[in-house]
Amino acid sequence: MIQRSKSLRWIEGFKYRTTEPYWVFTNFRPQRSIQLNRIHLTREGLLFIEPGYSSDGPSGPTIDTADIMPGATGAHDPGYELLRNGMMNVSVDIIQPESRPGEGVIYTTSEDERVIKNASHEQIRHEFDKLLADLMLLDGRIVSAKFEKYPRIRRLVDRALVFRAQYFYDGLRMGGVSSAVVCRKEYSAP
């Protein structure tokens, strides 16, 4: 089970700016702790976001609803920011847990992906995409539980949540690579 903060809080700024710390335990085990701006990733896999972290929120043709914000602003955007800035160039292992919310629902993980030593940039990016799907499903279940008295509506909500998580995951797998590319071009003015 994923351990994390109770909630993500933000105000509008860059697009969104966190107002309180947010954290989530990930499957990443970097050789050394990584820090960039207001993002911290410990050797134990704790991804910690300081208050004031700015994010553009969920990308693509979508509506920024509360159930996507923790996954997008609290985990995925910081992860891709680390990748873009070359901060994941330290040796990083990925250790998969026994089960995950998206496993078998949104994505599959083969036996040789259970423990990845010295993961590649693409393997790390894929893991951040899986984490977003997992958090979307977890937060979607919280929304779905509000319809417990209405089983037919709850089933519809559950299907819509899985569809949306799959939509995000597939979109990231196909089009997210350019957002995680290490920044190479340097500009100067005047």
PLY file of the C-alpha trace (Angstrom):
ply
format ascii 1.0
element vertex 190
property float x
property float y
property float z
element edge 189
property int vertex1
property int vertex2
end_header
0.00 0.00 0.00
1.26 3.47 -0.82
2.02 5.66 2.18
1.66 9.39 1.74
0.41 12.68 3.13
-3.26 13.01 3.96
-3.82 15.68 1.32
-2.20 18.05 -1.15
-3.00 21.74 -0.73
-2.31 24.43 -3.32
-3.19 27.88 -4.52
-3.10 29.24 -8.01
0.31 30.65 -8.88
2.49 29.39 -11.75
-0.68 27.43 -12.27
-0.71 25.66 -8.92
1.56 26.22 -5.92
1.60 23.95 -2.86
0.86 25.61 0.45
1.87 22.73 2.75
4.44 19.94 2.56
3.37 16.86 0.59
5.10 13.50 0.58
4.70 10.05 -0.93
6.82 6.93 -0.58
7.94 5.75 -4.00
9.64 2.63 -5.33
12.82 4.57 -6.12
16.03 3.92 -4.21
18.65 6.44 -5.38
22.28 5.85 -4.43
22.21 9.24 -2.72
19.48 11.71 -1.78
18.45 14.08 -4.56
17.35 17.67 -4.08
16.21 20.22 -6.65
14.44 23.45 -5.75
11.56 22.32 -3.51
11.76 18.63 -4.43
13.56 16.01 -2.33
13.95 12.29 -3.02
15.61 10.35 -0.20
17.59 7.13 -0.46
14.60 5.38 1.15
12.26 6.51 -1.63
10.49 9.36 0.14
9.49 12.03 -2.39
8.99 15.20 -0.37
7.57 18.40 -1.85
8.07 21.64 0.08
5.44 24.36 0.32
5.79 26.75 -2.59
6.40 24.06 -5.21
4.89 25.25 -8.51
3.34 22.95 -11.08
1.27 23.27 -14.22
-0.93 20.42 -12.97
-2.31 17.71 -15.25
-1.37 18.10 -18.90
-3.32 17.28 -22.02
-6.97 17.64 -22.86
-8.36 17.24 -19.35
-10.11 18.98 -16.50
-7.98 19.57 -13.40
-10.13 17.88 -10.75
-9.15 17.32 -7.12
-8.68 13.56 -7.58
-5.85 14.06 -10.10
-3.97 16.83 -8.28
-2.01 14.71 -5.74
-0.75 12.41 -8.47
0.03 15.19 -10.94
1.30 18.02 -8.73
2.52 15.96 -5.77
4.37 13.19 -7.60
4.43 13.13 -11.39
5.40 16.75 -12.14
8.21 16.73 -9.55
9.44 13.39 -10.93
9.56 14.64 -14.49
11.24 17.85 -13.26
13.96 15.73 -11.67
14.36 13.83 -14.95
14.46 17.03 -17.07
17.19 18.48 -14.88
19.36 15.38 -14.96
19.00 14.86 -11.21
18.21 11.16 -11.65
21.65 10.59 -13.20
22.76 8.97 -9.97
22.31 5.24 -9.78
18.64 4.56 -8.98
17.11 1.18 -8.22
13.38 0.52 -8.54
11.91 -1.93 -6.04
8.32 -3.00 -6.80
5.98 -3.87 -3.92
3.89 -7.06 -3.83
0.84 -5.24 -5.19
-0.15 -1.85 -6.53
-3.52 -0.22 -7.29
-2.85 -0.07 -11.05
-1.24 -3.50 -11.39
-3.33 -5.61 -13.76
-5.86 -2.78 -14.12
-3.86 -0.08 -15.93
-0.45 -1.69 -16.50
1.44 -4.92 -15.93
4.85 -5.50 -14.39
6.91 -8.48 -15.50
9.01 -10.53 -13.10
12.24 -9.01 -14.44
10.85 -5.54 -13.62
10.23 -6.33 -9.94
13.74 -5.19 -8.99
15.56 -2.96 -11.45
19.15 -2.16 -10.55
20.61 1.07 -11.93
17.38 1.92 -13.77
17.56 3.78 -17.08
16.01 7.21 -17.67
13.10 5.54 -19.49
12.53 2.98 -16.71
12.41 5.82 -14.16
10.00 7.78 -16.35
7.79 4.70 -16.70
7.76 4.27 -12.92
6.62 7.89 -12.45
3.81 7.22 -14.97
2.76 4.13 -12.99
2.85 6.14 -9.75
0.47 8.72 -11.26
-1.97 5.97 -12.29
-1.74 4.40 -8.81
-2.47 7.70 -7.06
-5.35 8.45 -9.44
-6.93 5.09 -8.61
-6.43 5.58 -4.87
-7.95 9.05 -4.92
-10.70 7.88 -7.25
-11.68 5.23 -4.70
-12.13 7.98 -2.13
-14.49 9.76 -4.54
-16.26 6.50 -5.41
-16.85 5.66 -1.74
-19.14 8.69 -1.50
-21.62 6.77 -3.67
-21.70 3.67 -1.45
-25.48 3.98 -0.97
-25.96 3.99 -4.74
-24.28 0.85 -6.13
-25.18 1.49 -9.79
-23.78 5.02 -9.67
-20.71 3.79 -7.82
-20.01 1.18 -10.53
-20.29 3.90 -13.18
-17.96 6.17 -11.21
-15.48 3.31 -10.73
-15.44 2.58 -14.47
-15.01 6.26 -15.29
-12.09 6.51 -12.82
-10.32 3.50 -14.32
-10.94 4.87 -17.82
-9.47 8.24 -16.83
-6.40 6.69 -15.16
-5.85 4.53 -18.25
-6.25 7.61 -20.48
-3.59 9.51 -18.52
-1.23 6.54 -18.35
-1.51 5.78 -22.08
-1.12 9.46 -22.95
2.05 9.71 -20.88
3.49 6.53 -22.35
2.95 7.85 -25.88
3.54 11.58 -25.50
5.29 12.20 -22.19
8.84 11.47 -23.29
9.46 15.05 -24.48
8.48 16.39 -21.04
11.13 14.28 -19.32
14.04 14.98 -21.66
17.11 16.50 -20.05
17.31 20.22 -20.82
20.26 20.69 -23.17
19.85 24.02 -24.93
21.11 26.98 -22.97
19.95 30.49 -23.79
21.63 33.81 -23.15
20.32 37.37 -23.24
21.34 40.00 -24.32
0 1
1 2
2 3
3 4
4 5
5 6
6 7
7 8
8 9
9 10
10 11
11 12
12 13
13 14
14 15
15 16
16 17
17 18
18 19
19 20
20 21
21 22
22 23
23 24
24 25
25 26
26 27
27 28
28 29
29 30
30 31
31 32
32 33
33 34
34 35
35 36
36 37
37 38
38 39
39 40
40 41
41 42
42 43
43 44
44 45
45 46
46 47
47 48
48 49
49 50
50 51
51 52
52 53
53 54
54 55
55 56
56 57
57 58
58 59
59 60
60 61
61 62
62 63
63 64
64 65
65 66
66 67
67 68
68 69
69 70
70 71
71 72
72 73
73 74
74 75
75 76
76 77
77 78
78 79
79 80
80 81
81 82
82 83
83 84
84 85
85 86
86 87
87 88
88 89
89 90
90 91
91 92
92 93
93 94
94 95
95 96
96 97
97 98
98 99
99 100
100 101
101 102
102 103
103 104
104 105
105 106
106 107
107 108
108 109
109 110
110 111
111 112
112 113
113 114
114 115
115 116
116 117
117 118
118 119
119 120
120 121
121 122
122 123
123 124
124 125
125 126
126 127
127 128
128 129
129 130
130 131
131 132
132 133
133 134
134 135
135 136
136 137
137 138
138 139
139 140
140 141
141 142
142 143
143 144
144 145
145 146
146 147
147 148
148 149
149 150
150 151
151 152
152 153
153 154
154 155
155 156
156 157
157 158
158 159
159 160
160 161
161 162
162 163
163 164
164 165
165 166
166 167
167 168
168 169
169 170
170 171
171 172
172 173
173 174
174 175
175 176
176 177
177 178
178 179
179 180
180 181
181 182
182 183
183 184
184 185
185 186
186 187
187 188
188 189
